[in-house]
Amino acid sequence: MISLFLRIPAHGEDVSIIAAAHIETIATEGSVWLGAIGRGLSGQNREKLRKQGEYLYLVQWLGRQCQAYRGKIVDVADRLPLDERKLAPAYYGIQNVFAQAKVWVKLTSLEQIKAEEVATLSVLSTGTRIPRLIHSMTSLAIVVRDAERRAVAIG
């Protein structure tokens, strides 16, 4: 299984506030669309995530401290379906996320996790371990857990 890693910049909105808004929508609607501003995904990568995507990891580093959330992926799109706009947090309209997001990930859960879980992830295409991306420009990547990478290499 593959997952999607999304890093929120340290100078951006506090990840706990972002997570709380999405968790609230899941509680009331059963699912939520999370829009990611910045670089998009290729059609091939969106399709991979639709078929094999397990989790979205929403992460923010403040210095050496990591706050992380994990959500169950049920769909990925390059545009928010118009008939599902109510499945996005209310602040998306105010902050113009609807127009700016290049990747949309539909989640049925979102929960805080320990930073140690993030440390077990690496970028699928390069093998770079996620903790090495703390100061990089990378904000969006398809990732795998280290144990799954070893299983793929062996099998």
ABEGO torsion letter per residue (X at the ends): XBBBBBBBBAABBBAAAAAAAAAAAAAAAGBBBBBBBEBBBBAAAAAAAAAABABBBBBBBBEABBBBBBBBBABBBABBBAAAAAABBAAAAAAGAAAABABBBBBABBBBBBAAAAAABBBAAAGBBAAAAAABABABBBBBBAAAAAAAAAX
